[in-house]
Amino acid sequence: MTQLCRKIIHAKIKWSILERVSVFKQFFRFIWDRILFCSIGRPSRYRRLSRRSSSPVMEEAMELGLGPHDLSCSGYGSDSDSDLVALKISILGDCQIGKTTFVIKYVGDEEEKRGLETKGLNLMNKTLCVQGARIAFRIWDVGGDQKSLDQVPLACKDAVAILFMFDLTSRCTLNSVLGWYNEARKWNQTAIPILIGTKFDDFVQLPPDLQWTIVTEARAYARAMRATLFFSSATHNINVNKIFKFIMAKLFNLPWTLERNLTLGEPIIDF
């Protein structure tokens, strides 16, 4: 049995236990929400966005099925605004795999300049207006060196999604994903896991047989993590916006369907 198989089997056993614990946590959280509802008149969790049918005219609206005024602004807003829903997103992975470049492509250069950078941690925001509610992505980009491991608990606690990234041209960064996953799950068992292969534009230059091997291994990791798999390129903006649209659609049950793509030579999407 290969080392990869042993790791995946061991991880599956551990994840099965964590999943059972998560069920109990969700039950007690439900009870707690009911108590809060009775005491302050509304639950503390994110409110579900209402659906309405209209003709999409913006890029975000087109793929999420929203109207021309549903997604109308981006930038920063005051956290004290009553209509602001903050969603914490964590990003984990080794050094030099393109995590920060990926985030900057999504938030834009201006927002990146306003971000907060501390030792081993980079914080950036992007706010969207959706059907009268302002959705603020708070993106926590953790450095990939050993010294940055101390930032994982802070970055992962209360996150609604965790992006585990690896370089498609460096298989050792894929092998590191399980370590990042296990560390993140110590602090958050409920966040949506997403496995992202970066630098797809360089990946397609590799020999087809090597591409196939990496695709096969990445899909195996994603299945073991119960994660959705995306291949992306920040340089060519491939699947960058789509990943965040996927997160929003999944959290708020928005009418948007993700299409699987397993064609070799094209950006893989698997779930």
N, C-alpha and C positions, 0 to 999 in steps of 0.2 A: 504494500500500500504506500503510495507516494506521500510525501510530507504535506502536500496541498490537500489530499483527501483526508488525512488525519486531522488537519486543522479544521476543515469544513465539518467533519463528523463531530469533533469536539465542540465546535461553535454551535451546531444544530442542537446538541443536548443542552448546552447552556441557554440558548435562546428559547428552547421549549419551556425551561424552568422560568425564565424571565417573563415569558408570555403569560404563564399562569399567574405570576405575581401581578402583572399588569392588569389582569381581569379584576382582581380584588381591589387594586388601586382605583380603577375606573368606577367600581361599585361605590366605594367610600367617597369618591369625588362627586358622584351623582347625589349621594345623601347630603353631602356638604352643600352642593348647589341648591338643593331643596330648602335647606335650613336658611341659606342666604336669601333665597327668594322670599321666604316667609318674613324675614327680618327687615329687608331693605326694599322688597318689592320687585326685584329683577335679579336674574342669575348673573354670576360673575364671568362666565365664559363668553367667548366670542358670539355675537349675535349673527344668525344666518341672514344672508342678503336675500332680498326678495327677487323673484324672477319676473321679467317682462319681455315680451317679444317686440323687437324693433329692428330696423335695418342698420347693420353695422357699417361704420364708415372709417373707424380708426383701426390701426393694426391690432392693438390689444383687444378692442371690442369685437373685431372680426372673428378671432379664434376663440373667444370666450362667449360669443353669442350675445354681446351686450349692445345697447343702442348708442347713438352718436354722442350723447351727453353722459353716458355711464362712466366712461374712462376719459376724463377731460383734463387732468392736471398731473404734474409730477414735480417733486421738489420737497421742501421741508415745511413742516407745520408744527404748531405748538402741541405738545403732548397733553395740554390741559383742555384742548378742544373736545367737546362731548361726542363729536361724531368720528373721532379718530380711533381706529382699531390697529394696535401695534402687533406685528407678527415677527417674532424673533427667529432668524434663520442662522444656523451654524455651519461653517465650512471647515472640514478637516482633511488633511492629506500631507504628504511629504513636501519638502522644500523644492523649489524650482519646477513645479509642475503646472504653473499658470493659474493658481487660485486667485491671486489678487488681480491679475489681468482679466480674468473671467468676470469678477465683480465690477471692475471699472467699466467693462464693456456694457454691463447691464445698467449701472447707476449713472454713467456718464462722467466726463472729466470734471465738470463743475461740482457735482455732488461728491466726487472722490476727494477734492481739495478741502471740502468741509468736514470730511471724516475725521475721526479721532484715532490716532495711532499711539499705542503704548507698547511696552515690551512684550513681544510675542503675540500681540493681538492688534487687529486693525478693524475698526468699526465704521461702517458706511450705511447710509440710509437712502431709501427711495420711497416716495409717497405717491399713491395713485388715488384718484377720485372714482369711486364705484357706486353708482346709484345713490348718490347723496352721502355716502359714507366715505371717509378717507382711510385708505389702507396703507399703513406705513410698514415697509419691510425694514427691520433692523438686522443688518447682516454682520455677523461676527466671524471674521476671517482669522483663524488661529495659525500662527507660524508653524512650520513643519519640522523644526528641530526639537531635540530632546528637552531643551530648556523651556519650550513652549507648552509642554505637557501640563504644567501647573495651571495653564489658562483653560484647559478643557472643561473642568467642572463649571467655571463661571460662564463659559461660552455655551455649554449644552443645557444647563438648567433652564427650564421653562421654554425651550425652543420648540416650535411647532414642526420644524423640519430640519434634518441634518444632511448636508451634502458631503458625501465621501468622494474625494477626487483622486485620480491617478493619471499619470502621463501615459498615453497610448503607445508611445515609443520606448517606454522604460518599464519592463515587466516587474522589476523589483519594487516599483512604486505601487503596483497592483498587489503584490504580495504583502505590502504594509497595510493594506486596507483593513484586514481583519483586526490588526492591533488597534487601529484607530476606532474601529467599530466597537470592539470590546470595551475600550476605555470610555467611549461616549455613552454606552448603554449602562455604565455604572451610575450615571447621573441623570439619565433620561431614557426611559423604556417605551415612551409613547410617541415620540417624534416620528414623522414620516421619514423613512430612510431612502435616499436617492444616491445611486452610484453613478459617477460622471467620469468618463474618459476624456481628457483634454488633448489639445493639439491634433485634432483629426486631420488637419491639412498636412501635417508631417506623416501621420499614420498611413495615409493612402499611398505614400511613396515607398512603403515597405513591400517586400515580396509577398505575393498573394498567400503563400502557405504560412508565412509568419503572421500575416493579418488574421487568417482563419484561426490560428492557434490562440492569439490574443483575444479574439472575439469569443471563442469557446470558453476560455478561462474566465473572462469578464462575466459572461452569462452565468457560469457556475457560481461565481462569487455573489452575483446579484440574487440568484435563487436562494443561496444559503442565508443571505441577509434579509430576504423577503423585500428587496428593494427594486425600484424601477431603474433600469439602466439607460443612460443617454451617452452617446458619443457627441462631443462638441468641439467647436473651434471658436475662440474669442477673436482671432484675427479676421475670420470671415463671418462672424456672428451666426454660427451654426448652432441651433438648439439652445442658445443662451436665454433668450426671452421665453422660449417655449417651456423651459424648466420652471420658471417662476409662474407662468400661466398654469402649469400643471399643479403646482402647490396651491395656488389660489382656488382653482376649480375643485380640487380635492377637499380643501378645508371648508368651503362654503357651498359645495354641491352645485356649482354653476354648470350650465349646459354646454359642456365642451368635451369632445371625445378625442382621446389620444390614440393615434394610429401606430401600430407596431411596424417596425421596419428591420428586417433581418438580412437584407441584401448586402452581400460583401462588396466593399468599395463605396457604400453609402453610409451616412451617419446612423448607427444602430440605435433603435429604440426598442427595448424589450421589457415586458412586465408579465 
